[in-house]
Amino acid sequence: MTKQEDNKAVVVRWFTDFWGETCDLSVVDDIAAPDMLLKYSLHEPRRGRDDIKAFMTDFRNAFPDLNFWATADLIAEGDYVVGQWEGGGTHTGPAFGDFLAGSLPAATGRAMRFTGTTVLKVVNGRIVEEIGLDDGVAALTQLGLIKAA
């Protein structure tokens, strides 16, 4: 396999095991660099395996049905892999305060569904950064954290 194919395989595993329907946090130790950067427009940036695991634990506790899936083929060049996705979930769990635009009280019952594009940098089989641009306006509007125009 080429480097790009190897990198795509790492990203497919990450998208499936970390962001997919059932989260296996052991994947963080397996394929994330120790100081990995996770950055999306909806949330504070996260750095390092423990911080990333804590983020996902809190996110999934608040949104137990959280799920993301690919909507296009991955594109790879050098150390970078780009993916398009769609996802969301329903806030039926505890209060969630990780959104930059505000916090949700416990169990609002509000659902979010939105899309995004993510660029991941993979070096020697480890993800060193995941930087995504998501449709935060859609998600935050659906959750009632911002008002529709």
Contact map, one row per residue, 1 for C-alpha under 8 A:
11101100000000000000000000000000000000000000000000000000000000000000000000000000000000000000000000000000000000000000000000000000000000000000000000000
11111100000000000000000000000000000000000000000000000000000000000000000000000000000000000000000000000000000000000000000000000000000000000000000000000
11111110000000000000000000000000000000000000000000000000000000000000000000000100000000000000000000000000000000000000000000000000000000000000000000000
01111111000000000000000000000000000000000000000000000000000000000000000000011110100000000000000000000000000000000000000000000000000000000000000000000
11111111100000000000000000000000000000000000000000000000000000000000000000010000000000000000000000000000000000000000000000000000000000000000000000000
11111111110000000000000000000000000000000000000000000000000000000000000000000000000000000000000000000000000000000000000000001000000000000000000000000
00111111111000000000000000000000000000000000000000000000000000000000000000010011100000000000000000000000000000000000000001001000000000000000000000000
00011111111100000000000000000000000000000000000000000000000000000000000001110000100000000000000000000000000000000000000000000000000000000000000000000
00001111111110000000000000000000000000000000000000000000000000000000000000000000000000000000000000000000000000000000000000000000000000000000000000000
00000111111111000000000000000010000000000000000000000000000000000000000000000000000000000000000000000000000000000000000001001110000000000000000000000
00000011111111100000000000000000000000000000000000000000000000000000000000000000100000000000000000000000000000000000000100000010000000000000000000000
00000001111111110000000000000000000000000000000000000000000000000000000000000000000000000000000000000000000000000000000000000000000000000000000000000
00000000111111111100000000000000000000000000000000000000000000000000000000000000000000000000000000000000000000000000000000000000000000000000000000000
00000000011111111110000000100010000000000000000000000000000000000000000000000000000000000000000000000000000000000000000000000000000000000000000000000
00000000001111111111000000000000000000000000000000000000000000000001110000000000000000000000000000000000000000000000000000000000000000000000000000000
00000000000111111111100000000000000000000000000000000000000000000000100000000000000000000000000000000000000000000000000000000000000000000000000000000
00000000000011111111011110100000000000000000000000000000000000000000000000000000000000000000000000000000000000000000000000000000000000000000000000000
00000000000011111111011110110000000000000000000000000000000000000000000000000000000000000000000000000000000000000000000000000000000000000000000000000
00000000000001111111111000000000000000000000000000000000000000000011100000000000000000000000000000000000000000000000000000000000000000000000000000000
00000000000000111111111000000000000000000000000000000000000000000111100000000000000000000000000000000000000000000000000000000000000000000000000000000
00000000000000010011111000000000000000000000000000000000000000001111000000000000000000000000000000000000000000000000000000000000000000000000000000000
00000000000000001111111100000000000000000000000000000000000000000010000000000000000000000000000000000000000000000000000000000000000000000000000000000
00000000000000001111111110000000000000000000000000000000000000000000000000000000000000000000000000000000000000000000000000000000000000000000000000000
00000000000000001100011111100000000000000000000000000000000000000000000000000000000000000000000000000000000000000000000000000000000000000000000000000
00000000000000001100001111111000000000000000000000001000000000000000000000000000000000000000000000000000000000000000000000000000000000000000000000000
00000000000000000000000111111100000000000000000000000000000000000000000000000000000000000000000000000000000000000000000000000000000000000000000000000
00000000000001001100000111111111000000000000000000000000000000000000000000000000000000000000000000000000000000000000000000000000000000000000000000000
00000000000000000100000011111111000000000000000010011000000000000000000000000000000000000000000000000000000000000000000000000000000000000000000000000
00000000000000000000000011111111110000000000000010000000000000000000000000000000000000000000000000000000000000000000000000000000000000000000000000000
00000000000000000000000001111111000000000000000000000000000000000000000000000000000000000000000000000000000000000000000000000000000000000000000000000
00000000010001000000000000111111100000000000000000000000000000000000000000000000000000000000000000000000000000000000000000001110000000000000000000000
00000000000000000000000000111111110100000000000010000000000000000000000000000000000000000000000000000000000000000000000000000111000000000000000000000
00000000000000000000000000001011111100000000000110000000000000000000000000000000000000000000000000000000000000000000000000000111000000000000000000000
00000000000000000000000000001001111100000000000110000000000000000000000000000000000000000000000000000000000000000000000000000000000000000000000000000
00000000000000000000000000000000111110000000001110000000000000000000000000000000000000000000000000000000000000000000000000000001000000000000000000000
00000000000000000000000000000001111111000000001110000000000000000000000000000000000000000000000000000000000000000000000000000011110000000000000000000
00000000000000000000000000000000001111100000111100000000000000000000000000000000000000000000000000000000000000000000000000000001111000000000000000000
00000000000000000000000000000000000111110000111000010000000000000000000000000000000000000000000000000000000000000000000000000000111000000000000000000
00000000000000000000000000000000000011111011110000000000000000000000000000000000000000000000000000000000000000000000000000000000111100000000000000000
00000000000000000000000000000000000001111111100000000000000000000000000000000000000000000000000000000000000000000000000000000000001111000000000000000
00000000000000000000000000000000000000111111000000000000000000000000000000000000000000000000000000000000000000000000000000000000000111010000000000000
00000000000000000000000000000000000000011111000000000000000000000000000000000000000000000000000000111000000000000000000000000000000001010000000000000
00000000000000000000000000000000000000111111100000000000000000000000000000000000000000000000000001110000000000000000000000000000000000000000000000000
00000000000000000000000000000000000000111111110000000000000000000000000000000000000000000000000001110000000000000000000000000000000000000000000000000
00000000000000000000000000000000000011110011111000000000000000000000000000000000000000000000000000000000000000000000000000000000000000000000000000000
00000000000000000000000000000000000011100001111100110010000000000000000000000000000000000000000000000000000000000000000000000000000000000000000000000
00000000000000000000000000000000001111000000111110110000000000000000000000000000000000000000000000000000000000000000000000000000000000000000000000000
00000000000000000000000000000000111110000000011111110000000000000000000000000000000000000000000000000000000000000000000000000000000000000000000000000
00000000000000000000000000011001111100000000001111111000000000000000000000000000000000000000000000000000000000000000000000000000000000000000000000000
00000000000000000000000000000000000000000000000111111100000000000000000000000000000000000000000000000000000000000000000000000000000000000000000000000
00000000000000000000000000000000000000000000011111111110000000000000000000000000000000000000000000000000000000000000000000000000000000000000000000000
00000000000000000000000000010000000001000000011111111111000000000000000000000000000000000000000000000000000000000000000000000000000000000000000000000
00000000000000000000000010010000000000000000000011111111100000000000000000000000000000000000000000000000000000000000000000000000000000000000000000000
00000000000000000000000000000000000000000000000001111111110000000000000000000000000000000000000000000000000000000000000000000000000000000000000000000
00000000000000000000000000000000000000000000010000111111111000000000000000000000000000000000000000000000000000000000000000000000000000000000000000000
00000000000000000000000000000000000000000000000000011111111100000000000000000000000000000000000000000000000000000000000000000000000000000000000000000
00000000000000000000000000000000000000000000000000001111111110000000000000000000000000000000000000000000000000000000000000000000000000000000000000000
00000000000000000000000000000000000000000000000000000111111111000000000000000000000000000000000100000000000000000000000000000000000000000000000000000
00000000000000000000000000000000000000000000000000000011111111100000000000000000000000000000000100000000000000000000000000000000000000000000000000000
00000000000000000000000000000000000000000000000000000001111111111100000000000000000000000000000000000000000000000000000000000000000000000000000000000
00000000000000000000000000000000000000000000000000000000111111110000000000000000000000000000110000000000000000000000000000000000000000000000000000000
00000000000000000000000000000000000000000000000000000000011111110000000000000000000000000011111100000000011000000000000000000000000000000000000000000
00000000000000000000000000000000000000000000000000000000001111111100000000000000000000001111100000000000000000000000000000000000000000000000000000000
00000000000000000000000000000000000000000000000000000000000111111100000000000000000000001111100000000000000000000000000000000000000000000000000000000
00000000000000000000100000000000000000000000000000000000000100111110000000000000000000001100000000000000000000000000000000000000000000000000000000000
00000000000000000001100000000000000000000000000000000000000100111111000000000000000000111100000000000000000000000000000000000000000000000000000000000
00000000000000000011110000000000000000000000000000000000000000001111100000000000000000111000000000000000000000000000000000000000000000000000000000000
00000000000000100011100000000000000000000000000000000000000000000111110000000000000011110000000000000000000000000000000000000000000000000000000000000
00000000000000110011000000000000000000000000000000000000000000000011111000000000000011100000000000000000000000000000000000000000000000000000000000000
00000000000000100000000000000000000000000000000000000000000000000001111110000000001111000000000000000000000000000000000000000000000000000000000000000
00000000000000000000000000000000000000000000000000000000000000000000111110000000000111000000000000000000000000000000000000000000000000000000000000000
00000000000000000000000000000000000000000000000000000000000000000000011111000000001110000000000000000000000000000000000000000000000000000000000000000
00000000000000000000000000000000000000000000000000000000000000000000011111100000001100000000000000000000000000000000000000000000000000000000000000000
00000001000000000000000000000000000000000000000000000000000000000000000111110000111100000000000000000000000000000000000000000000000000000000000000000
00000001000000000000000000000000000000000000000000000000000000000000000011111000111000000000000000000000000000000000000000000000000000000000000000000
00011011000000000000000000000000000000000000000000000000000000000000000001111111110000000000000000000000000000000000000000000000000000000000000000000
00010000000000000000000000000000000000000000000000000000000000000000000000111111100000000000000000000000000000000000000000000000000000000000000000000
00110000000000000000000000000000000000000000000000000000000000000000000000011111000000000000000000000000000000000000000000000000000000000000000000000
00010010000000000000000000000000000000000000000000000000000000000000000000011111100000000000000000000000000000000000000011100000000000000000000000000
00000010000000000000000000000000000000000000000000000000000000000000000000011111110000000000000000000000000000000000001111000000000000000000000000000
00010011001000000000000000000000000000000000000000000000000000000000000001111011111000000000000000000000000000000000001111000000000000000000000000000
00000000000000000000000000000000000000000000000000000000000000000000000001110001111100000000000000000000000000000000111100000000000000000000000000000
00000000000000000000000000000000000000000000000000000000000000000000010111100000111110000000000000000000000000000000111000000000000000000000000000000
00000000000000000000000000000000000000000000000000000000000000000000011111000000011111000000000000000000000000000011110000000000000000000000000000000
00000000000000000000000000000000000000000000000000000000000000000001111100000000001111100000000000000000000000000011100000000000000000000000000000000
00000000000000000000000000000000000000000000000000000000000000000001111000000000000111110000000000000000000000001111000000000000000000000000000000000
00000000000000000000000000000000000000000000000000000000000000000111100000000000000011111000000000000000000000001110000000000000000000000000000000000
00000000000000000000000000000000000000000000000000000000000000000111000000000000000001111100000000000000000000111100000000000000000000000000000000000
00000000000000000000000000000000000000000000000000000000000000111110000000000000000000111110000000000000000000111000000000000000000000000000000000000
00000000000000000000000000000000000000000000000000000000000000111100000000000000000000011111000000000000000011110000000000000000000000000000000000000
00000000000000000000000000000000000000000000000000000000000001110000000000000000000000001111100000000000011111100000000000000000000000000000000000000
00000000000000000000000000000000000000000000000000000000000001110000000000000000000000000111110000000000011111000000000000000000000000000000000000000
00000000000000000000000000000000000000000000000000000000000011110000000000000000000000000011111000000000011000000000000000000000000000000000000000000
00000000000000000000000000000000000000000000000000000000000011000000000000000000000000000001111100000000111000000000000000000000000000000000000000000
00000000000000000000000000000000000000000000000000000000000001000000000000000000000000000000111110000011111000000000000000000000000000000000000000000
00000000000000000000000000000000000000000000000000000000011001000000000000000000000000000000011111100011110000000000000000000000000000000000000000000
00000000000000000000000000000000000000000000000000000000000000000000000000000000000000000000001111100111000000000000000000000000000000000000000000000
00000000000000000000000000000000000000000011000000000000000000000000000000000000000000000000000111110110000000000000000000000000000000000000000000000
00000000000000000000000000000000000000000111000000000000000000000000000000000000000000000000000111111110000000000000000000000000000000000000000000000
00000000000000000000000000000000000000000111000000000000000000000000000000000000000000000000000001111100000000000000000000000000000000000000000000000
00000000000000000000000000000000000000000100000000000000000000000000000000000000000000000000000000111110000000000000000000000000000000000001000011000
00000000000000000000000000000000000000000000000000000000000000000000000000000000000000000000000011111111000000000000000000000000000000000000000010000
00000000000000000000000000000000000000000000000000000000000000000000000000000000000000000000001111101111100000000000000000000000000000000000000010000
00000000000000000000000000000000000000000000000000000000000000000000000000000000000000000000001110000111110100000000000000000000000000000000000010000
00000000000000000000000000000000000000000000000000000000000000000000000000000000000000000000011100000011111100000000000000000000000000000000000000000
00000000000000000000000000000000000000000000000000000000000001000000000000000000000000000011111100000001111100000000000000000000000000000000000000000
00000000000000000000000000000000000000000000000000000000000001000000000000000000000000000011111000000000111110000000000000000000000000000000000000000
00000000000000000000000000000000000000000000000000000000000000000000000000000000000000000011000000000001111111000000000000000000000000000000000000000
00000000000000000000000000000000000000000000000000000000000000000000000000000000000000000111000000000000001111100000000000000000000000000000000000000
00000000000000000000000000000000000000000000000000000000000000000000000000000000000000000111000000000000000111110000000000000000000000000000011100000
00000000000000000000000000000000000000000000000000000000000000000000000000000000000000011110000000000000000011111000000000000000000000000000011000000
00000000000000000000000000000000000000000000000000000000000000000000000000000000000000011100000000000000000001111100000000000000000000000111011000000
00000000000000000000000000000000000000000000000000000000000000000000000000000000000001111000000000000000000000111110000000000000000000000110010000000
00000000000000000000000000000000000000000000000000000000000000000000000000000000000001110000000000000000000000011111000000000000000001110110000000000
00000000000000000000000000000000000000000000000000000000000000000000000000000000000111100000000000000000000000001111100000000000000001100000000000000
00000000000000000000000000000000000000000000000000000000000000000000000000000000000111000000000000000000000000000111110000000000000111100000000000000
00000000000000000000000000000000000000000000000000000000000000000000000000000000011110000000000000000000000000000011111000000000000111000000000000000
00000000000000000000000000000000000000000000000000000000000000000000000000000000011100000000000000000000000000000001111100000000011110000000000000000
00000000000000000000000000000000000000000000000000000000000000000000000000000001111000000000000000000000000000000000111110000000011100000000000000000
00000000001000000000000000000000000000000000000000000000000000000000000000000001110000000000000000000000000000000000011111000011111000000000000000000
00000000000000000000000000000000000000000000000000000000000000000000000000000011100000000000000000000000000000000000001111100011110000000000000000000
00000010010000000000000000000000000000000000000000000000000000000000000000000011100000000000000000000000000000000000000111111111100000000000000000000
00000000000000000000000000000000000000000000000000000000000000000000000000000010000000000000000000000000000000000000000011111111000000000000000000000
00000000000000000000000000000000000000000000000000000000000000000000000000000000000000000000000000000000000000000000000001111100000000000000000000000
00000110010000000000000000000010000000000000000000000000000000000000000000000000000000000000000000000000000000000000000001111110000000000000000000000
00000000010000000000000000000011100000000000000000000000000000000000000000000000000000000000000000000000000000000000000001111111000000000000000000000
00000000011000000000000000000011100100000000000000000000000000000000000000000000000000000000000000000000000000000000000111101111110000000000000000000
00000000000000000000000000000001101110000000000000000000000000000000000000000000000000000000000000000000000000000000000111100111110000000000000000000
00000000000000000000000000000000000111100000000000000000000000000000000000000000000000000000000000000000000000000000000111000011111000000000000000000
00000000000000000000000000000000000111100000000000000000000000000000000000000000000000000000000000000000000000000000011110000011111100000000000000000
00000000000000000000000000000000000011110000000000000000000000000000000000000000000000000000000000000000000000000000011100000000111110000000000000000
00000000000000000000000000000000000000111000000000000000000000000000000000000000000000000000000000000000000000000001111000000000011111000000000000000
00000000000000000000000000000000000000011000000000000000000000000000000000000000000000000000000000000000000000000001110000000000001111100000000000000
00000000000000000000000000000000000000011100000000000000000000000000000000000000000000000000000000000000000000000111100000000000000111110000000000000
00000000000000000000000000000000000000000000000000000000000000000000000000000000000000000000000000000000000000000111000000000000000011111110000000000
00000000000000000000000000000000000000001100000000000000000000000000000000000000000000000000000000000000000000000100000000000000000001111111000000000
00000000000000000000000000000000000000000000000000000000000000000000000000000000000000000000000000000000000000000000000000000000000000111111100001000
00000000000000000000000000000000000000000000000000000000000000000000000000000000000000000000000000000000000000011100000000000000000000111111110000000
00000000000000000000000000000000000000000000000000000000000000000000000000000000000000000000000000000000000000011100000000000000000000111111111000000
00000000000000000000000000000000000000000000000000000000000000000000000000000000000000000000000000001000000000010000000000000000000000011111111111000
00000000000000000000000000000000000000000000000000000000000000000000000000000000000000000000000000000000000000000000000000000000000000001111111111110
00000000000000000000000000000000000000000000000000000000000000000000000000000000000000000000000000000000000001111000000000000000000000000111111110000
00000000000000000000000000000000000000000000000000000000000000000000000000000000000000000000000000000000000001110000000000000000000000000011111111000
00000000000000000000000000000000000000000000000000000000000000000000000000000000000000000000000000000000000001000000000000000000000000000001111111100
00000000000000000000000000000000000000000000000000000000000000000000000000000000000000000000000000001111000000000000000000000000000000000001111111100
00000000000000000000000000000000000000000000000000000000000000000000000000000000000000000000000000001000000000000000000000000000000000001001101111110
00000000000000000000000000000000000000000000000000000000000000000000000000000000000000000000000000000000000000000000000000000000000000000000100111111
00000000000000000000000000000000000000000000000000000000000000000000000000000000000000000000000000000000000000000000000000000000000000000000100001111
00000000000000000000000000000000000000000000000000000000000000000000000000000000000000000000000000000000000000000000000000000000000000000000000000111
